[in-house]
Amino acid sequence: MANYWVRVALDVPLEGTFDYRVPAHISAQRGQRVIVPFGTSKQVIGVIMQRLEQTDVPVEKQKDIIQLLDDLPPFSEDWLALGEFAARYYLRPIGEVLLPVLPPSLRKVTAYMGKTATSPVQRLDQRVAAKALREEKARTKLLKAQAKLAKLQSKAAGASALSASTIQNIAQAKLTKAQSKAEITRTQADSSIQDEVQLSEGEVVQLESQEQLSTSLTATSPEHGDEVLSIQHADGDALSMQPPCGDTLMNVIPKSAPELNAEQQAAVDRITALQEFKTILLHGVTGSGKTEVYLHAAAQVLAQGKQVIFLVPEINLTPQFEQTLHARFAPLYGVESVAVMHSGLSDGERLSAWLAMQRGTARIVLGTRMSVFAPMEHLGLIIVDEEHDPSYKQQDGLRYSARDLSIWRAQQLNIPVVLGSATPSLESWQHAKTGRYLKLTLNQRAKATTLPVVKLINTKKLILEQGFSAALISAIDERLQRGEQSLIYLNRRGYAPVVRCTACDWTSECPRCSVHTVLHRVPGHGHVLQCHHCGYVARAPFACPDCGNQDIRAFGQGTQRIEQSLAELFPQATIQRIDADSTRLKGSAQQLFAQVHAGEIDILVGTQMVAKGHDFKRLSLVGILNADAMLFSGDFRAPERLFAQLMQVTGRAGRHLADAEVLLQTEYPEQPIYQALVRHEYERFADNGLSERQQAGLPPYAYQVLISTQDKTIQKAIESLQTMVALAREHLAEYLEQITIYDPIPLRIVRVANIERAQLLLESPSRAALHRFMPLCLQVIREHAPRLRFTVEVDPLEI
């Protein structure tokens, strides 16, 4: 057989794909990964996109593939099609789409090289098999232990009353001790940690996994009802608990699931009745039980043998949802039925999750935006919680929207997709109003509680005590007396946003960016100045660097300063701050939220990390500080973002308690945003916002592309954009009738890390016209100005 070629997608900063020669003895397929040479000495991993019988690459430049990676089956056509669409729509090379979403070990050449010369997949499988073997041995020993205990109990039955009681107490004590030790091992990541249970006749049973012990102790427990339990053996048979027979909702929802109210049940019925593609906008007030609607709909889909993708906007929301999913579905489908996917996982965790998804072991994938690329072969439903959240938009590399790709993927597979939010994006709301989306509404809270009362505190003429009004201080004190929790929301981390000299007006500015540095308190290091854009850090000065004045002051408030002030105002209270600074370590956010849920915290101080998705049972007061900062932003989406943030954090109050309050300190109580918040009127706010957008010709009534450049000076950056505009007008004038090209301008924050930045906005009332023009425009720029460097963002969220 003659040689042939393959077209390979690589994650390199160059356009297009690359052709490589395949030796005749190798059979390469579309979707397989290969190791190929790139450049003079580099080796990289790529994905085969096409098999070729001939190539345009000159013979002297042709290169052979180095190795065909067959430790995984080829990626499916559906998954490749998703990547190809994302590359076309977001105007990026296909390699920048497919490779970054893979676990790092599947795209690193070093993972396949070295002394072992095996693959990371094989190594992981070997570890799993070894663990299963150890667990099987532990299971055998546990069965012997149970038999020993049964023998003791039998002996007790024929003994005297005193002896029987003594033997029975000993047996019960051993079981209690075993259960106690099992709880200790529950927190251990290494399954090889062994507990010893000493039985009466000196027999020692070594327990190598908590799962095996809990299985032995609970498999025959009457509280588990009719669940059928099977143990994972080393040969891979009988991997997990088997679901009950039947296909009714009663059979696929565990008895522990809360009963739905009429609105929730109607929503579930509408979702599960769909047998084809439809985008559903689930609009429910905060606390209306949208999560239960998701879970009941997912249960129906899982009962049909299909899979579910569940997207959440932030990593810190995954632990509580993971716990809920495991509690709900692990008894039916096994502990491996839920996989988690986000950037905070270790390389090994990501690989394990990926394999579970691709092999079909995982039935539900829970994760952040990258989860839209989960390699699920039998998808039946996609859920996007908090669909309005800007975190679903990637801000570097492939600047995709996970929400929008979820809709495309659902359409591709002809399945429903549910977008849930208490404050839907105006784009989604407009689609629901026009009938493009099916809107389902939850108007009532799931619990027998009312929405919190929102009160505006006009601070224009008030004297504040450390940033707090007397009304807010009194409200916090009242909650402390009642044993309830309070949340103080301030979407600004650090101690203070700026340090200023009272004599010469010097302000703390980043030497590398056109922004102020933020004052932070660092334990053990005192106060430092930190740039939130480039990471610059310097010790805070004791005197003004310009005039020497020692009366320099911190102006404004961040979460650290609020935490300190609350500690001074309420020394008897337990106060906890949750923001990006206090949750840097892996698992720290989960631990802090667990303390709040357990009722160990009296006052919680937080940023938008605490504003969404959390169900605090004892929280009855929310205080909102410094919301006015976003009122005068130049971004046309700022009002929408502010209203969504305020509605979300407002919804944390009173989910389980009556008489909940939200106190918002503002100097502009007459603002329509605040007035809509007081009345909980999302619909009126959204309709007014859409009317303003329509009059101004802004999204969703127009479509945009943003081109950004950066250079050593802002003049050079703008000149680069002007060159692009001139080339487009010269070569593509016939395509510009429906497209507006605005003048290049500097970004709001011009300089970051000593690089000046500028942007160019293109806009059109026709999505099709804009997307016909953009590929041609980029081709012209590459041909006539190949040295220009720029980034393209389709459907930008920030301008």
N, C-alpha and C positions, 0 to 999 in steps of 0.2 A: 504494500500500500504506500502511495506517495505521501509526502509530507502535506500537512494542511496547517491552517493558521486559526488563531482565536483572537477575538477582540476583547480586551480586558479593561475593566474599570479600575482605576487606581486613585487613592486618596492623595493626590498631589495638586499643587496650585497651578495646574494647566488645564486648558479646555479639552474636552473630548475624551476618547478612549485610545487604547494603544494596541497595535497588532503584534502578536508573538507567534513564532513557529512552534508547532507541536511535533515531536518525534512520532514516527509512524506507529510505534508499538504502544502508544498511549491513546486512550479513548477519552477525550475531554468533552464535557457537556456544558450547556448554558446553566449558570447558577452555581457552578463549582468554584472553589477558591484555588488559586495557584500562587506559587512563589516565582517571581520573575525578576530579572535584572532591570535596574533603572539607573540611567546615567552611566558614569564610568565604573563605579564600584559598589553602588548601593543595591540591596535586594529588598523587595517589598512584596506584600500580599495583595492580590487583586481578585476580582470576581469576573468570571467569564460571562460576557453578555451575548456573544454571537460566535458561531463557527463559520469560518471562511474557507472557500476553495482556492482563493487567490487574494493577494494583497497588493496595494500600491507602494508599499515600502520597498525601496531599492534593496537588492540582494545583499550588498555590502553592509547595510544597516540593520538587517534582520537579526533578531535574537531569539533563542529558544527559551521556552519556559524551563525553569529549574526543577520544579516539583509540583505534581498534582496532589492537592490535599483532599483525601477521600475519607477523613475521619468523621465527616458529616455528610448526609445526602445533599444533593444540589438544592439550593433555595428554590422554593416553589414559584410557579409562574405568577400567581397572584401577588406574592411578596415582591418579586422583581418588577411587576407592573406598577405597584405602589411606588417603588423607588423611582421608576422611570417617569411617572407622572409628576412626582415631587421635583425631580430635576428639571423637567420642562417648565412647570408652572413657576418655580422659584428661581429659574435661570441660573442653575448651578450645574457643574459637571456631575455625572451620575456617580462617580467614585466618591464625591464629597457627601453623597446621600447614603449609599449602602455601607461603606466601611466604618464610619464613626459610630453607627448604632450597634455594631457587633461588640460583644465582650472583648476587652483588650487582648486577651490571650489568643483569640481567633484571628486577630489582624496583626500580630507581632511575629516577625520572622524568628526572633530569638526563642519564642515558645516552642518552635519546632526543631531547633538546633541544639547542639550540646552533646554530652556524653551518652544520654539515653536515646536520643534521636527518635523519641516517640512524640505523640501529640498531646496537648493539654486535655483533650477529650478522653483519650485512653488513660491518662494518669488519673483523672477524676473518677472514671469508671472503676479503676482498680481500687482506689480508696473507698468508694462506695461498696464494692463487693467485699472488701476486707471488713468494713464496718458491719455489713449484713451478716458475715460469718461470725463475728464476735457476738453480735446480738442474738444469733441463733443459739450459740453456746450458752449465753446468759439465760435465754428462754428455757433451755433444757434444764439448767440448774434450778431455775425458779419453779418449774413444774415439780421437780423433786422436792423442793422446799414446801410446796403446797401439799404434796402427798404426805410429807413428814408431819405437817400441821394437822392434816386430816387424821392421821394415825393417833396423834396426841389427843385430839378431840374425842376420838372413838374410845381411847383408853380412859379418858375422863368420864365418859358416860357410864362405865362399869365400876368406877371407883366410889369411895365414900364421898359424902357431900362435901366434906372439907377438902379432900384430895382433888375432887372434880373441880371445885371452885379454884383451887390453887393452880391446877394444870390449865384450866380455861383462861385464868388471868395471865399466866405466862404466855400462852399462845396469842392472846389478844395484845399483850404488851409488845411481842415481837412484830406483829403486823403493824401496830401503831408506830413502832420505831422505824420499820421499813418505809412506811408512808412518809414519815418525817424526813428521812434521809432522801427520799425521792424528791421531795420539795426542794431540798438543797441542790440536788443535781440538776433540777429544772433550769437553773440559771447558768449552768456550765456549758460552754460552746463545744468542748471536746467530749465526744461520746465515749472516749476510752477511760474517763475517770470512773473509778470503781468504788461502790459502797459495799460494805460487808454487813450481812445480817447473821448474827450468831444465834443458832437454834439450840434447843435445850440439850441435845446429845452431842454438842460440839461440832456439828456440821456447819461449814462456812460456805455461804453462797455469795459469790462476787457478782455484783450488778454492774454491767458495763453501759447501760443506758436507762435513763428514766422512763423512756417510752415502754420498754419491756416490763418494768415493774408495774407501771400504772395499768398496762394491759392486763397483767396477771391479776391485779387486785380488783379491777373494775369490769372485766369481761363478763362476770357472772352477777354483777350488782343489779338488783331489781330496778334501780333508778334509771338504768339505760334502756329499759323497755325492750322493744323487739329488734334493736339494732343488731346486725350480724357482723361479728368481728373476725377479721382474718389477719394473720401476722405476716410480715414481710420475711420471706425465706431467702437464703443466699442465692437460690437459683432464680429468684425474681418472680416466683409465682405468688398470687394472692397479695397484691401490694397494699391494699388498704381496706377500710370499711366499705361494705357494699351498700348502696342505697336501697331503701324499701321498694317493694314491687308496686306497680301501679303508676298512673300518670296524673292523678288529681292533685290539686294544690295542697290538699290535706296531707298527701303522701310525700310531697317534695319540700315542704316547709316544716322544720322541727317544731316540737311543741313549745319550745322556749321563745319562739318568735312572737313579738307583740301582735295583737289583733289589729287589723287595719280599720280605720273609720271609713265612712261611705265615700268620701272624696278620694282617699288613697286607693280603695278597692276599685273604684271606677277608672282611675289612672292605670292601675296594673292591668285591668281587663282590656283597656284600649291598646296598651303596649303589646301584650301577649297575643292579642287577636291578629296583629299584623304578621303576615307571612312573606312580606316583601320589603323593599327599601322604603323607608320613610323617616324624615327627620322630625323628631318630637321635641318640642320645647316644653319642659316641665317647669312651670313657673309656680313657685310656692313660697309663701311668707317664711321667714326664718322660724325654724322649729315646727314646720308643718309636716315633717316626716318624709321628706324626699328620699332619704336614705332607705327607709323601709320599702318605699316603692321600687327603688333600684333592686333591693335584695329579693323581693317577691318576684319581680319580673325576671331577674337572673335565675332564680330557682326554677321557674318554668322552662327557661331555655336550657339549663343544665340537665333537667329531667329528660329533654329530648336528645341528649347525647351531644350537645353542642357546647361551644366555649364562649367566654365573656371577657371583654377587655373593660376595665374600670379605671378611668383616668381621674386623678386628683391634681390640683395645681402645684402643690408644694410637697417636698420630701417630708416635712414635719407632720403632715396629715396622714402619712401612710401607716404609722404604727397602730393608731386607734382603728383605722379601717381594716388593717390586716387582722387585728384581734377579732373584730366583728365578723369578718369573712370566715376565719378559722372556726369560730364558735358556731357559726351558722351552717357551714358546709363540710367541715372536716368529718363530723360524725356520719355524713352521707357519702362522701367521696374520698376520704382519706386526707392525711395531714399534708401530702404533697400536691393536693389539688389546687392550692393557692400559691402562686408565684409572685414575687415582688420585683419590680424593675425600676431602678432610678440610679442616678449618677453617684449617690452616696454609698453604694455597695462596694465591697472589695472586689478585686478581679475574680477571685474564686466564686464569690456569691453570684456575681453576674453571669459567669459561665454556667454554674449550676442551674440558675433560673432559665437561662436561654435554652439549655438542653431539655429541661422539663417542658418548656413551651413547644419546642420543635418536635419533640418525641411524643407529645400528646399527654404526658403525665399530668401537666398543669391544666386544670379546667378553667380557672379564673386567673387573669393577670391584673394585678393592681400596681399602678405606678404613675409617674409623672409623664411629661409630654413625650419622652422617648418611647413610651409603651405603645404608642400608636403603630410602631414598627415591629411589635411582637410577632414572631413567626408562628402564628396560630393557624392551623389548617382547617379547623371546623368552627369558625366563628359564627355565632348566632345573634350576638348583641354587643353593641359598643355603648358605654355610658361615659359621659363627660360631665363630671360634677363641677359646679362653679364655673360654668362655661364662659362667663364673662371675663375671667381672670386673665390679666396680661401675661402671667407666667406661662401660659400655653404657647406664647410666641417666643421662639428661639431668637436670641439677640446677637449671635455670632455664627460664623460658618454658614451652614444651610439655615437661612432665617425663615423657618417654616412655622405655620400655625398648626398645632396638634389638633385643635378643634376642627379646623377646616379639612385637614387630612383625614380625620375620623369620619367626616361626612362623605368624603370621596370614597374611602375604603368601604363604608357601609353600602354605598351605591354600587360599587364594583362587585360586592358579594351579594347584593340584593337582600340586605338584612336591615332591621331598624337600628337607628342610633338615637340615644336619648341625651339631650342637652338640658342640664338642670341648673337652676339658679333662682335666688330670690330677687336678683337684680340683673336680668339678662342684658347682654350687650345690645346696643341700639340696632346693630345689624340683624341680630337674631329676632329682636322684637318686630322689626319691620318685615322680615320674612314671615313671621307668624301672622301679622296683620293682613298680609296679602295672600295668605293661604299656602304659601310655599312650604311652611312648616306646620305641623299639627300642634296646636297649643293645648296643653292640659294644665289646669289650674288647681292649686291647693290654697284655699283662702283661710283655712283655720289651722291653728296649731294642733299638733297631734295629741299633746297632753292637754288636760283640762285647765289651761292657763291662758291668759290674754296677753296680747302684745304689750311690751313695756310702755309706760308713759314717758314721752320725750319732752323735756323742758329745756328751754334756751335761757342761759344766764348771760345777760348783757353786761360785759365787763368793761365797757367803755369808760364808765365813771366810778368803777369799783376799785377799792384798794385791795389787792390780792396779797395773801400770805404765802410766800414762797411759790407763787403761781396758782394758788388755789383760792377760789371764792369761799366766803363763809358758808354758803349754801352747800357746796360740795363737801367741805370739811364736816359739816353737820351730818350730811347724808352718810358719809363713810363711817362716822362714829356710831350712828344709829345701827348700821349693818353689823358693826363689831359687837354691839350690845346684843343683837339678835342672833349672833353666831352664824351670820351669812357672809358671803364673799363679795368683794368689790373688785372691779377691773378699771384701771386707769389707762386709757389709750392715748398714746402719743406716737405718731409715726415718724419719729426722729431719734435715732440712737446716739449714744455718746453722752457727754456731760453737758456741753453747751456748743451751739453751732458756730460761735465765733468768739475770739478774744480781741478786745479793743483797748487802745490807750486813750484815757480821758483827756490827755493834754494835747497830743498831736494827731489824734484820730488814726494812728497806725492800727491795722487789723491783721490778724493772722491769716496769711495767704500761702497757698502751696507754691513753692518755687518752680514746680514743673507743670502746674495746671492753672487755669483761670478760674479757680474757686477758692473759697476759704477753707482752711483746715479746721477740723472739728476737735474740740477739747475732749479728751477721754481720760478717765481715771483707770489706771492699770495697777492691780494689786502688786505691791512690792516695788513699783517703779514710780509711784506718784502720778502726776498729771503729764500727759503727752499730747502733742498736736498730731492729728492724723488726717490724711487725705483719703476720702472715700472713693476716689476715682483711680489714682495711680498707686496707692498704698504707701506713700511717703509718710514717715514717722520721725518726729523730732521731740526732744524734751521741751515742755512748756517753759518759756522764759520767766524769770522772776522780775524783770524790768523791761520797759519798752526798748526794743533793739534800735529804734531810731533816735529817741530823745533821752532815754535813761530813766524816764518817769516810772516809779515803782507802783503807781496806782493804775495798774492794768486790770481789767475786769472781764469776766466771762458773761456774755450777753446771750439771752435766750435759754431754752431748756431742752435737754435731751432726756432719754429714759434713765440714765444714771443719776442725773441731778434730781429728777422726780422721785426716784427710789430713795435717795438720801433725804429729801424733804419729808417724805412720808414717814421715814423712820424717826425723824425729829418730832413730827406732829403726833404720831401714834407709836410711842416706844413699846407699848404692850402688844402690838400686832406682829404677826409673822408676814413679812413682805418678800415677794419674789419678783425678779425682773426676768422677762423672757424676750430676747431679741437676738439679732445675729451675733452679738458679742458674747452673750452668756451661753450660747448653744453651739460654740465652735467645735467642741469635741464630739466625736461620733457617739450617738446614744444619749447625749446630754439633754436634748430637747424632749425626748421621750420620757426621760426620768423626771424632768421638771413638770411636764404636763401631768404625769402620773401623780405627783404630789398635789397638784391643784385638784385633780379629780378625786383624790382621797380625802380632801378637805383639810390638808395640812397647811394650806396657805390662806391667810385672811385677806390680803390685798395683793392683787396681781398687777404688775406694771408691764405693758408690752406694746409692741409695734403691730403691724399688720399680720405678723405671725400668729397672733392670738385672735384675730378678727373673724376667722372663717372656719367652719367645719367642726368646731369643738362644742361639745355638749356638757357645759359645766352645771352640775345639778344644784349647787348651793349658791350660785351667782345671782344676785338680785339688784346690783347697782353697777352701771357703767358710767364713768366720767370721761369726757372727751376733751382734750386740750389741743390748742393751736390748730384747729381745723381750718382757720382762716387763711393759712399759708397757701392753700391751693386755689383760693377763690379767684386770684388774678393771674393765673398762668396763661401764657400765650398759646398753649396747646388746646386745640378745639375739643379734645377728648377729656380735658381736665375736669370739667363739671361731672361728666359721667363717671369718671374714676372716683372722684370725691364722694358722690352720692352712694356709689356701690360700697366703698369702704365704710361709710357711716352706717348704712343699712346693715351691713354684715356685722359690725361690732355691736350695733344696737341689738341685733338678734341674739347675742350671747346672754342677755339678761332675761331672767324670769322664765326660763324654759321648763322649770319644775317648781317654781315658787310664785306665789301671787304678790301683788303690789310691787312689781319691779319698776325701776326708774332708770332713765338715761338723762344725765345732766351734761349739756354741751355748752362750754364757755366760748363766747364769741363777741366780737365787737360789731357784728353785722347781722343781728337776728332777723332783719327783714329780708335777707337773701332768699330767693325762691327755693334754692336747694334745701335750706334749713326748714323752710315752711312745709315743703313736701315731706321732709323727714318726720316732722312733728305729727303729720297726719297719716304717715305710713302710706303715702300715695305714690307708689312706683309708677303706676300706669299713667297718671297725669304728668309726672316728670318725664317719662319716656316719650309720650306723645308730643309734649312741648319741645323736647330736644330734637325729635325727628323733624318737626315743623321748621325749626331753626336750621337744621342741616340741609333740608330740602331747599329752603330759600337761598342758602349760601352755596349750594352745589357741592356739598361735602359728603363723604361716605356716610351712609350706604347708597347715596344717590350719585356717587362718582367713584372712580377707581384710581388708585395711585401707585406709583413706583418711585422710590427714593434712591438716588445715586449719591454716594458719599465718597469723598477723597480726603487724603491727608498728606501734608507735606511739612517742610521745615518752616515755611511762612504761610500765612493765610493768603497772601497774594498768589503764590504759586498754586495753592490748592484751588482757588477760584479760577485761575487761568486754565487749569486742567479741565474743569467743568465747562468753561466757555469754549474750549476746543471741541469737546464732545457735542455741545449744542450746535456749533458751526458745522461740524461734519454731518450731523443729522439733518440740518436744514439744507445742506448742499446735496446730499445723496438720497435723502428719503422724503423730499418735500411732499410727494403725493400721498404719503401716509399721515401727514400732520393735520389734516382737515379737522379731525375729531379729537386732537390731542393738544393740550396746553402745556408748554414748557416754561416754567417760571425761571426767573433769574437766579443764578447761583448765589447763595448767601452763607455766611459763617454759621456754624452750629451755635446753639445757645451757650454751651460750654465749649469755647473755641479751642482751648489748648488742654490736652491731656498727655501727661508724660512727655512734655516738650515737643509734642506734635500738634500742628495746627490743622483744624478740620473744617470742611465746608460741605454743603449739600445742594443737590439739584432735585427739584420735585417735578414729576411728570404726572398729568392728571387727564382723565377722560371720562365722559359719561357712558362710554362703551367699554366693557371689559375686553370684548373680542378685539376691538380696534387697538387697544393698548398692548394686548398680547401678540398681535400680529406685528406690531411695530418694534417691540423690544428686542426680540432675537436678531432682527435685521440691524437694528441700531448697534447692538453689541458687536456684531460681525464687522460692521463698518469701522467701529472704533479700533478693533483688534487689527484690521488690515492697514489703516492709515495712521494710527497712533499706538503702536504695539507696546510702547514703553509706559503708557499711562496705567496707573494702579488705582483701582476703585472697588467698591462693594455695591451690590445691588440688593435692595430689599423690596419685595413685592408685598402690597397691602401693609405698609408700615403702620405701627401703632403710635410712634412718637415722631413728631416733626418739629 
